[in-house]
Amino acid sequence: MRCGVYVRVSTDDQRDNGYSIDSQLRMIKEYCEKNEYDIVDVYNDAGHSGKDLMRPEMQRLLKDIKSKKIDKLVAIKVDRLTRNNYDGFWLLNYCEEHDVKIELILEPYDVSTANGEMIFGMNLVFGQRERKEIGARTKRAMEEMALERIHPSKAPYGYIRNKETGHLEVEPIEAEVVKEIFELCKQGNSTRSIATIMKDNNAYLKQGKWKSDRVYKILTNSIYIGIFEYGKYKRKSQDILRVENYCEPIIDEVTWNATRNVLVKNKHSNYGEYIHLFSGLVKCPICGEIMSSSESFKYPNGKQKVYYHLRCKNHNCRGFGLHYNTEKIENVDLQKSDRKDTCSYINLPMNKEEYERFWNALTQAEIVTLHEFEKREIFEGCMPVEVMAKRGIDTLRFGPLKPVGFDDPRTGKRPYAVVQLRQDNSEATLYNMVGFQTNLKYGEQRRVFSMIPGLENATFAKYGVMHRNTFINSTMLLNNKYDLLKNNNVYFAGQITGVEGYVESISSGFVAGIDAANKLKKNNDEKILNAVSNKMTMIGALANYISTPNEKFQPMNANYGILPPLDENIKDKKLKYEKLSNRALDIID
């Protein structure tokens, strides 16, 4: 009988119950020898929590179970396998599906029977309860440290942590910067302008850069008046532990109160006029909490660009802090939200269980070893599907697997997720998986993608790869006609210049071709060239973007953000884009 041995221990487990990795292995080996089991492999997740199945050795075990490598799974107790009710029953069903029997040597019951399954479930409940108790004990220990003025984490800016006592002590240089920040705020300056002042003055900072969010965190941290709020970002307001006289204050309460009023005023003046189209309607795809709208600012080519986002407000959500850009959403005609082209695709619907099983496998699958030049940031539109999946369990369901405009014929209801296959040849023998750019190993692609309903027995004619777009530093090499600055008889066009997209690549060749043709003419007619290369037009804006010095130059596609702003500030986007378009048409005419 082929046996797979699973052992796991966290620091808390080892301290509390003594089931070390060595003791688990010793007990299991004795058990297997007694029952004449052949140990095929040992899966050791030392140092990993049992809160979920996202552990490297557990994921390897699941792969081996599916590939029929083992017949039995042996562990000392169910809480070694998992301390999560849902995951426990999912694992039990998964093993049954692949004819693998679970044996727990310190919990001797047959999980294949009704009574055994009941006891299995009860032990899962106790395991989950113990996990939560461990968390509660850790929380209490941290609170006790806070009450004793022993700082439980890294010292905030303006303080250092005494290595012997653990108490916070004022750091003189940083403290002066903190005072200046509060004084600037009291004078009415926004966090953004304060960050700029700090940057211009080269204010002391160990690492990172001065940004508005860093300034905001300083201005909202009560530690600077000697009050420590433990659990501020993880708990409800009524559960926050507030410790007064925690450390020496850097500012007085009068200054603190004065900055509260300024912060409130600036918040309303900066953000109060903006009401997002979906305010109060959009829920976080992870926790279901109503999402809030926010703004961020960038300054390409010295011009302010405003980006609007949706973000989760729930501090306990693993998606907290993630921002969803809303510009594309707002430009969609809501009356056209359903897919109208589904007839061009084969749709593979997935229910919740099928999707979650696929997502678990996808996020844990092996990828190819990347070269150093492949590890840099990539264009969002070309993101590997496994990277997108790791942003959150529901990210794919709001992206390429979005179940919109299609009902599952099996149920008559909207599916949980949908994979689309696009026909690639006239004979209808080749289909492309929409949105599945990937760095997964070929074997992993076959294993993971075969989990999609309908592809269990599919033949993969060609496995997915990530294409690499190499581009030159056009901002230092080219002018806005796509010819070399040092040799205007040499042209570049297409993605190598840093324009992103098919139409955009064509436009670069169009401009370069017209300019080259004009140079060959005796009587140059640059009317057309001057029109399309004008930065007020989209083609001209792209040409301007790739030829304007930029230390952080990255590929860019056509978008309204690269156009010079209008002379007037227009809030209505539809009207704004119409005026931008008419301005370009006037130039071309």
C-alpha positions as CSV (number, residue, x, y, z in Angstrom):
1,M,0.0,0.0,0.0
2,R,1.6,3.3,-1.1
3,C,1.4,5.9,1.6
4,G,1.9,9.7,1.6
5,V,2.9,11.2,5.0
6,Y,1.9,14.7,5.8
7,V,3.4,16.6,8.8
8,R,2.9,20.2,9.8
9,V,3.7,22.4,12.7
10,S,3.7,26.1,13.5
11,T,5.6,27.8,16.3
12,D,2.5,28.0,18.4
13,D,1.6,24.4,17.8
14,Q,5.0,23.2,18.8
15,R,5.0,25.3,22.0
16,D,1.4,24.4,23.0
17,N,1.1,20.6,22.3
18,G,4.6,19.3,21.7
19,Y,3.9,17.7,18.3
20,S,7.2,18.5,16.7
21,I,8.0,17.5,13.2
22,D,10.3,14.7,14.5
23,S,7.7,13.4,16.9
24,Q,5.1,13.3,14.2
25,L,7.4,11.5,11.8
26,R,8.4,9.0,14.5
27,M,4.8,8.1,15.3
28,I,3.8,7.8,11.6
29,K,6.7,5.6,10.7
30,E,6.0,3.2,13.5
31,Y,2.3,3.1,12.4
32,C,3.2,2.5,8.8
33,E,5.7,-0.3,9.7
34,K,3.1,-2.0,11.8
35,N,0.5,-1.9,9.0
36,E,3.1,-2.7,6.3
37,Y,2.6,0.6,4.4
38,D,5.2,1.7,2.0
39,I,6.0,5.4,2.5
40,V,6.3,6.9,-1.0
41,D,6.9,10.5,0.1
42,V,6.9,12.9,3.0
43,Y,5.2,16.3,2.8
44,N,6.6,18.6,5.4
45,D,5.0,22.0,5.9
46,A,7.0,23.1,8.9
47,G,6.3,26.7,10.0
48,H,3.0,27.0,8.0
49,S,-0.4,27.8,9.5
50,G,-3.3,25.5,9.0
51,K,-5.8,28.3,8.3
52,D,-6.0,27.3,4.6
53,L,-4.5,24.9,2.0
54,M,-2.1,27.4,0.5
55,R,1.0,25.6,1.7
56,P,3.8,24.5,-0.7
57,E,3.9,20.8,0.5
58,M,0.1,20.6,0.7
59,Q,-0.2,21.7,-2.9
60,R,2.5,19.2,-3.9
61,L,0.5,16.5,-2.1
62,L,-2.7,17.5,-3.9
63,K,-0.9,17.1,-7.2
64,D,0.4,13.7,-6.2
65,I,-3.1,12.6,-5.1
66,K,-4.5,13.5,-8.5
67,S,-1.6,11.8,-10.4
68,K,-2.4,8.5,-8.4
69,K,1.0,8.5,-6.8
70,I,-0.4,7.4,-3.4
71,D,-3.2,5.3,-2.1
72,K,-3.3,6.5,1.5
73,L,-2.7,9.8,3.2
74,V,-1.4,9.5,6.8
75,A,-1.2,12.2,9.4
76,I,-1.4,12.2,13.2
77,K,-4.5,14.4,13.5
78,V,-6.9,16.2,11.3
79,D,-5.6,19.6,12.6
80,R,-2.3,18.8,11.0
81,L,-4.0,18.7,7.6
82,T,-6.1,21.8,8.1
83,R,-7.7,24.0,10.8
84,N,-10.5,25.2,8.5
85,N,-13.9,23.6,8.2
86,Y,-14.4,24.2,4.6
87,D,-10.9,23.1,3.5
88,G,-11.2,20.0,5.6
89,F,-14.3,18.7,3.9
90,W,-13.0,19.8,0.5
91,L,-9.8,17.8,1.1
92,L,-11.9,14.8,2.2
93,N,-14.0,14.9,-0.9
94,Y,-10.9,15.4,-3.1
95,C,-9.3,12.3,-1.6
96,E,-12.5,10.3,-2.1
97,E,-12.7,11.5,-5.7
98,H,-9.2,10.1,-6.4
99,D,-9.5,6.9,-4.3
100,V,-7.2,8.0,-1.6
101,K,-8.1,7.1,2.0
102,I,-7.2,9.4,4.9
103,E,-5.9,7.8,8.1
104,L,-5.2,9.7,11.3
105,I,-3.2,7.7,13.8
106,L,-4.3,9.6,16.9
107,E,-7.9,9.8,15.8
108,P,-8.6,6.2,14.8
109,Y,-11.9,6.3,12.9
110,D,-12.9,5.4,9.4
111,V,-13.6,8.7,7.5
112,S,-15.4,6.8,4.8
113,T,-18.3,5.9,7.1
114,A,-21.1,8.2,8.1
115,N,-20.0,8.2,11.8
116,G,-16.4,8.6,10.9
117,E,-17.2,11.7,8.7
118,M,-19.2,13.1,11.6
119,I,-16.3,12.8,14.0
120,F,-14.0,14.1,11.3
121,G,-16.2,17.2,11.0
122,M,-16.3,17.7,14.8
123,N,-12.5,17.5,15.0
124,L,-12.3,20.1,12.3
125,V,-14.5,22.4,14.4
126,F,-12.3,21.9,17.4
127,G,-9.2,22.6,15.2
128,Q,-10.6,25.8,13.8
129,R,-11.6,26.9,17.3
130,E,-8.0,26.2,18.5
131,R,-6.6,28.3,15.6
132,K,-8.8,31.2,16.6
133,E,-7.8,30.8,20.3
134,I,-4.1,30.9,19.2
135,G,-4.8,34.2,17.4
136,A,-6.7,35.5,20.5
137,R,-3.7,34.6,22.8
138,T,-1.3,36.3,20.4
139,K,-3.6,39.4,20.4
140,R,-3.7,39.4,24.3
141,A,0.1,39.1,24.5
142,M,0.5,42.0,22.1
143,E,-2.0,44.1,24.2
144,E,-0.1,43.3,27.4
145,M,3.1,44.5,25.8
146,A,1.3,47.7,24.7
147,L,0.0,48.3,28.2
148,E,3.5,47.9,29.6
149,R,4.7,50.5,27.0
150,I,6.7,47.9,25.2
151,H,6.3,48.7,21.5
152,P,5.3,45.5,19.6
153,S,6.4,46.5,16.2
154,K,8.8,48.8,14.2
155,A,9.1,52.3,15.6
156,P,7.2,55.0,13.8
157,Y,9.0,57.9,12.1
158,G,10.3,60.3,14.8
159,Y,11.0,57.5,17.3
160,I,13.5,54.7,17.9
161,R,12.8,51.5,19.8
162,N,15.1,51.0,22.8
163,K,16.6,47.5,22.3
164,E,16.7,46.7,26.1
165,T,13.4,48.1,27.3
166,G,11.3,48.0,24.1
167,H,10.1,51.6,24.9
168,L,9.9,54.3,22.3
169,E,12.4,57.2,22.5
170,V,12.4,60.4,20.5
171,E,14.8,60.5,17.5
172,P,15.8,64.2,17.4
173,I,16.4,64.7,13.7
174,E,13.1,62.9,12.6
175,A,11.2,64.7,15.4
176,E,12.0,68.1,14.0
177,V,10.7,66.9,10.6
178,V,7.5,65.7,12.3
179,K,7.0,69.1,13.9
180,E,7.5,70.8,10.6
181,I,4.9,68.6,8.9
182,F,2.3,69.3,11.6
183,E,3.1,73.1,11.4
184,L,2.7,73.1,7.6
185,C,-0.6,71.3,8.0
186,K,-1.8,73.7,10.6
187,Q,-1.2,76.5,8.1
188,G,-3.6,74.9,5.7
189,N,-1.2,72.9,3.4
190,S,-2.5,69.7,1.9
191,T,-0.7,66.4,2.4
192,R,0.4,66.5,-1.3
193,S,2.0,69.9,-1.0
194,I,3.6,69.0,2.3
195,A,5.2,65.9,0.7
196,T,6.5,68.2,-2.1
197,I,8.0,70.5,0.4
198,M,9.6,67.6,2.3
199,K,11.1,66.3,-1.0
200,D,12.3,69.7,-2.1
201,N,14.0,70.3,1.3
202,N,15.5,66.8,1.4
203,A,13.9,66.1,4.7
204,Y,15.6,63.2,6.4
205,L,14.1,59.8,5.5
206,K,15.8,56.4,6.0
207,Q,14.2,54.8,3.0
208,G,11.4,55.4,0.5
209,K,10.2,58.7,-0.8
210,W,8.1,61.5,0.6
211,K,4.5,61.0,-0.7
212,S,1.2,62.3,0.4
213,D,0.1,59.0,2.0
214,R,3.3,58.9,4.2
215,V,2.5,62.5,5.3
216,Y,-1.1,61.6,6.0
217,K,-0.1,58.6,8.2
218,I,2.1,60.9,10.2
219,L,-0.6,63.5,10.6
220,T,-3.2,60.9,11.7
221,N,-0.9,58.9,14.1
222,S,-1.8,59.8,17.7
223,I,1.6,58.4,18.8
224,Y,2.9,62.0,18.3
225,I,0.8,63.2,21.3
226,G,1.9,60.2,23.3
227,I,-1.1,58.0,22.7
228,F,-0.8,54.5,21.2
229,E,-3.8,52.9,19.4
230,Y,-3.2,49.2,19.1
231,G,-5.4,47.5,16.4
232,K,-6.3,50.7,14.7
233,Y,-6.2,49.3,11.2
234,K,-7.6,45.8,12.0
235,R,-10.4,46.3,14.4
236,K,-13.7,48.1,14.8
237,S,-13.3,51.5,16.5
238,Q,-14.8,50.2,19.7
239,D,-12.3,47.4,20.0
240,I,-9.1,49.5,19.6
241,L,-6.8,49.5,22.6
242,R,-5.9,53.1,23.5
243,V,-2.9,53.5,25.7
244,E,-2.2,57.1,27.0
245,N,1.2,58.4,28.2
246,Y,2.7,55.7,26.0
247,C,5.8,57.6,25.1
248,E,7.2,61.2,25.1
249,P,5.0,63.3,22.8
250,I,6.6,65.2,19.9
251,I,3.7,67.7,19.4
252,D,1.1,69.2,21.8
253,E,-2.6,68.6,21.8
254,V,-3.4,72.1,20.6
255,T,-1.4,71.5,17.4
256,W,-3.0,68.0,17.0
257,N,-6.5,69.3,17.3
258,A,-5.8,72.2,14.9
259,T,-4.5,69.7,12.2
260,R,-7.7,67.6,12.6
261,N,-9.7,70.5,11.3
262,V,-7.4,71.2,8.4
263,L,-7.4,67.6,7.4
264,V,-11.2,67.4,7.4
265,K,-11.4,70.7,5.4
266,N,-8.8,69.6,2.8
267,K,-10.6,66.2,2.4
268,H,-13.8,67.9,1.5
269,S,-12.3,70.5,-0.8
270,N,-10.2,67.9,-2.6
271,Y,-12.6,65.1,-2.9
272,G,-16.0,66.4,-2.1
273,E,-17.0,67.4,-5.6
274,Y,-16.2,64.1,-7.1
275,I,-19.0,61.5,-6.9
276,H,-18.3,58.2,-8.5
277,L,-20.8,56.8,-11.0
278,F,-21.1,53.6,-8.9
279,S,-20.8,55.2,-5.4
280,G,-22.6,53.0,-2.8
281,L,-23.3,50.3,-5.4
282,V,-20.0,48.5,-6.0
283,K,-19.0,45.8,-3.5
284,C,-15.5,44.4,-2.9
285,P,-15.0,41.2,-4.9
286,I,-13.3,39.5,-1.9
287,C,-15.3,40.5,1.2
288,G,-18.5,42.0,-0.2
289,E,-18.0,45.4,1.6
290,I,-19.3,48.5,-0.1
291,M,-16.2,50.1,-1.8
292,S,-15.3,53.8,-1.5
293,S,-14.1,56.1,-4.3
294,S,-10.7,57.9,-4.1
295,E,-8.4,60.0,-6.3
296,S,-4.7,59.8,-7.1
297,F,-2.6,62.2,-9.1
298,K,0.3,61.9,-11.5
299,Y,2.2,64.5,-13.4
300,P,3.2,63.2,-16.9
301,N,5.1,65.8,-18.8
302,G,4.5,68.2,-16.0
303,K,0.7,68.1,-16.4
304,Q,-1.6,66.9,-13.7
305,K,-3.4,63.7,-14.4
306,V,-6.2,62.6,-12.1
307,Y,-7.0,58.9,-11.7
308,Y,-10.2,57.7,-10.0
309,H,-10.3,54.5,-8.1
310,L,-12.5,52.2,-6.0
311,R,-11.0,50.5,-2.9
312,C,-12.2,48.3,-0.1
313,K,-12.8,50.0,3.2
314,N,-12.6,46.8,5.3
315,H,-9.3,46.7,7.1
316,N,-9.7,43.0,7.8
317,C,-10.1,42.1,4.1
318,R,-7.0,40.7,2.3
319,G,-8.0,43.1,-0.6
320,F,-7.7,46.2,1.6
321,G,-5.6,48.8,0.0
322,L,-6.0,47.4,-3.6
323,H,-7.2,50.1,-6.0
324,Y,-9.4,49.4,-9.0
325,N,-9.0,52.0,-11.8
326,T,-12.5,53.2,-12.8
327,E,-11.8,55.2,-15.9
328,K,-12.5,52.3,-18.2
329,I,-15.6,51.3,-16.3
330,E,-17.1,54.8,-16.5
331,N,-16.6,54.9,-20.2
332,V,-18.8,51.8,-20.7
333,D,-22.4,52.2,-21.9
334,L,-24.2,50.4,-19.1
335,Q,-27.0,49.4,-21.6
336,K,-24.4,47.4,-23.5
337,S,-22.9,45.7,-20.5
338,D,-23.9,42.2,-21.7
339,R,-21.7,40.3,-24.1
340,K,-23.1,40.6,-27.6
341,D,-20.5,38.5,-29.3
342,T,-20.9,35.3,-27.4
343,C,-21.8,33.5,-30.6
344,S,-18.2,34.0,-31.7
345,Y,-16.9,32.0,-28.7
346,I,-17.3,28.7,-27.0
347,N,-18.2,29.4,-23.4
348,L,-17.1,27.0,-20.6
349,P,-19.2,27.8,-17.5
350,M,-17.8,27.1,-14.0
351,N,-19.7,26.8,-10.7
352,K,-18.2,28.1,-7.5
353,E,-16.6,24.8,-6.5
354,E,-15.1,24.2,-9.9
355,Y,-13.7,27.8,-10.0
356,E,-12.2,27.7,-6.6
357,R,-10.5,24.4,-7.3
358,F,-9.1,25.8,-10.5
359,W,-8.0,29.0,-8.8
360,N,-6.2,27.1,-6.0
361,A,-4.3,25.0,-8.6
362,L,-3.5,28.0,-10.8
363,T,-2.0,30.1,-8.0
364,Q,0.2,27.3,-6.7
365,A,1.3,25.9,-10.1
366,E,5.0,26.0,-11.1
367,I,6.2,28.7,-13.5
368,V,9.3,28.6,-15.7
369,T,12.5,30.1,-14.3
370,L,12.6,33.7,-15.5
371,H,15.6,35.5,-16.7
372,E,16.6,38.7,-14.9
373,F,15.3,40.9,-17.7
374,E,11.9,39.1,-17.6
375,K,11.3,40.0,-13.9
376,R,10.6,43.7,-14.5
377,E,7.1,45.2,-14.5
378,I,5.0,44.3,-17.5
379,F,2.2,46.1,-19.2
380,E,-1.1,45.5,-17.4
381,G,-2.9,44.3,-20.5
382,C,-0.4,41.5,-20.9
383,M,-0.3,40.2,-17.4
384,P,0.1,36.4,-16.9
385,V,-3.1,34.8,-15.8
386,E,-1.5,33.3,-12.7
387,V,-0.2,36.7,-11.6
388,M,-3.6,38.2,-12.0
389,A,-5.1,35.3,-10.0
390,K,-2.8,35.9,-7.1
391,R,-4.2,39.4,-6.7
392,G,-7.3,37.9,-5.1
393,I,-9.6,34.8,-5.5
394,D,-12.2,36.8,-7.4
395,T,-9.9,38.9,-9.6
396,L,-10.3,36.6,-12.6
397,R,-14.1,36.6,-12.2
398,F,-14.0,40.3,-12.6
399,G,-11.6,40.1,-15.5
400,P,-11.2,37.5,-18.3
401,L,-13.5,35.0,-16.6
402,K,-16.3,37.5,-16.0
403,P,-19.7,35.7,-16.3
404,V,-21.6,38.5,-18.0
405,G,-24.2,38.1,-20.8
406,F,-24.3,34.3,-20.6
407,D,-26.5,31.8,-18.8
408,D,-25.3,28.3,-18.0
409,P,-27.6,26.0,-20.2
410,R,-27.3,23.3,-17.5
411,T,-28.9,25.5,-14.8
412,G,-30.5,28.4,-16.7
413,K,-28.7,30.8,-14.4
414,R,-25.6,33.0,-14.7
415,P,-22.5,30.9,-13.9
416,Y,-19.9,31.7,-11.3
417,A,-17.2,32.2,-13.9
418,V,-16.8,31.6,-17.7
419,V,-13.8,30.7,-19.7
420,Q,-14.1,31.7,-23.4
421,L,-12.5,29.9,-26.4
422,R,-12.0,31.9,-29.5
423,Q,-12.0,30.1,-32.8
424,D,-8.6,30.3,-34.5
425,N,-9.0,28.6,-37.8
426,S,-11.7,28.2,-40.4
427,E,-11.9,24.4,-39.8
428,A,-12.9,25.0,-36.2
429,T,-10.2,22.6,-35.0
430,L,-8.1,25.2,-33.1
431,Y,-9.4,27.4,-30.3
432,N,-7.6,30.1,-28.2
433,M,-8.2,30.5,-24.5
434,V,-9.1,34.2,-24.1
435,G,-7.0,36.0,-21.5
436,F,-4.6,33.1,-20.7
437,Q,-1.1,34.6,-21.2
438,T,1.1,32.6,-18.9
439,N,4.5,31.7,-17.6
440,L,3.4,28.2,-16.3
441,K,5.5,25.2,-17.2
442,Y,4.0,23.2,-20.1
443,G,3.2,20.2,-17.8
444,E,1.5,22.5,-15.3
445,Q,-0.6,24.1,-18.1
446,R,-1.9,20.7,-19.1
447,R,-2.7,19.8,-15.5
448,V,-4.3,23.1,-14.4
449,F,-6.2,24.0,-17.6
450,S,-7.6,20.5,-17.9
451,M,-9.4,21.3,-14.7
452,I,-11.7,23.7,-16.6
453,P,-15.0,22.0,-17.3
454,G,-15.0,20.9,-21.0
455,L,-11.2,20.7,-21.3
456,E,-10.7,17.5,-19.3
457,N,-9.8,15.6,-22.4
458,A,-8.7,18.5,-24.6
459,T,-5.6,18.2,-26.8
460,F,-3.3,21.2,-26.4
461,A,-1.9,22.0,-29.8
462,K,0.3,24.8,-28.5
463,Y,1.0,25.8,-24.9
464,G,0.8,29.4,-23.8
465,V,3.8,31.7,-23.5
466,M,4.5,35.3,-22.5
467,H,5.7,37.4,-25.4
468,R,8.3,39.9,-24.6
469,N,8.2,43.3,-26.2
470,T,11.6,44.9,-26.4
471,F,11.6,48.6,-26.8
472,I,14.4,51.2,-27.1
473,N,14.7,54.3,-24.9
474,S,12.9,56.4,-27.5
475,T,12.9,59.5,-25.2
476,M,16.7,59.8,-25.6
477,L,17.0,58.5,-29.2
478,L,14.0,59.7,-31.3
479,N,12.2,62.9,-32.2
480,N,8.4,63.1,-32.7
481,K,8.8,62.0,-36.4
482,Y,10.2,58.6,-35.2
483,D,13.7,59.3,-36.7
484,L,17.0,59.2,-34.8
485,L,18.1,62.5,-33.3
486,K,21.6,61.8,-34.4
487,N,20.7,60.5,-37.9
488,N,17.3,61.7,-39.3
489,N,17.6,59.2,-42.2
490,V,17.1,56.3,-39.8
491,Y,13.5,55.6,-38.6
492,F,12.0,53.3,-36.0
493,A,8.3,52.3,-35.8
494,G,6.0,49.9,-34.0
495,Q,6.2,48.5,-30.5
496,I,10.0,48.9,-30.4
497,T,9.4,52.6,-30.0
498,G,7.3,52.2,-26.9
499,V,3.8,52.5,-28.4
500,E,1.5,49.8,-27.2
501,G,-1.2,48.3,-29.4
502,Y,-1.9,47.4,-33.1
503,V,-3.5,50.7,-34.2
504,E,-0.8,52.6,-32.2
505,S,2.0,50.7,-34.0
506,I,0.4,51.5,-37.4
507,S,0.2,55.2,-36.5
508,S,3.9,55.3,-35.7
509,G,4.7,53.8,-39.1
510,F,2.3,56.2,-40.7
511,V,4.0,59.2,-39.3
512,A,7.5,57.8,-40.0
513,G,6.5,56.9,-43.6
514,I,5.1,60.4,-44.4
515,D,8.2,62.1,-43.0
516,A,10.5,59.8,-45.0
517,A,8.4,60.4,-48.2
518,N,8.6,64.2,-47.7
519,K,12.4,64.0,-47.4
520,L,12.6,62.2,-50.8
521,K,10.4,64.9,-52.4
522,K,12.0,68.0,-53.9
523,N,9.0,70.1,-52.8
524,N,8.1,69.0,-49.3
525,D,4.5,69.2,-48.4
526,E,4.4,68.8,-44.6
527,K,0.7,69.8,-44.2
528,I,-0.5,66.3,-43.4
529,L,2.6,65.5,-41.3
530,N,2.2,68.7,-39.2
531,A,-1.4,67.8,-38.6
532,V,-1.0,64.3,-37.4
533,S,2.2,65.0,-35.5
534,N,0.6,67.8,-33.5
535,K,0.4,66.8,-29.9
536,M,-3.2,67.9,-29.7
537,T,-4.1,64.8,-31.9
538,M,-3.9,61.3,-30.5
539,I,-1.3,60.2,-33.0
540,G,0.7,63.4,-32.3
541,A,0.4,62.9,-28.5
542,L,1.8,59.4,-28.8
543,A,4.7,60.7,-30.9
544,N,5.2,63.4,-28.3
545,Y,5.1,60.9,-25.5
546,I,7.9,58.7,-26.9
547,S,10.1,61.6,-27.7
548,T,9.8,63.6,-24.5
549,P,12.6,62.9,-21.9
550,N,11.2,60.6,-19.2
551,E,13.3,58.7,-16.6
552,K,10.5,56.2,-16.0
553,F,9.6,55.7,-19.7
554,Q,7.3,52.7,-20.2
555,P,5.1,51.6,-23.2
556,M,2.0,53.6,-23.7
557,N,-1.2,53.0,-25.7
558,A,-3.7,55.6,-27.0
559,N,-5.6,57.3,-24.2
560,Y,-7.0,60.7,-23.3
561,G,-4.5,61.1,-20.5
562,I,-1.6,61.7,-22.8
563,L,-3.4,64.6,-24.5
564,P,-2.7,68.2,-23.3
565,P,-5.5,69.4,-21.0
566,L,-8.2,71.7,-22.2
567,D,-8.1,75.4,-21.3
568,E,-11.2,74.8,-19.1
569,N,-11.8,72.3,-16.4
570,I,-14.7,70.0,-17.5
571,K,-16.1,67.4,-15.0
572,D,-18.4,65.7,-17.4
573,K,-16.2,63.1,-19.1
574,K,-18.4,62.6,-22.1
575,L,-18.3,66.4,-22.8
576,K,-14.6,66.6,-22.0
577,Y,-13.7,63.8,-24.5
578,E,-16.0,65.4,-27.1
579,K,-14.1,68.7,-26.8
580,L,-10.7,67.0,-27.0
581,S,-11.8,65.2,-30.2
582,N,-13.2,68.3,-31.8
583,R,-10.0,70.1,-31.0
584,A,-8.0,67.5,-32.8
585,L,-10.4,67.5,-35.8
586,D,-10.0,71.3,-36.1
587,I,-6.2,70.9,-36.3
588,I,-6.5,68.2,-39.0
589,D,-9.0,70.2,-41.1
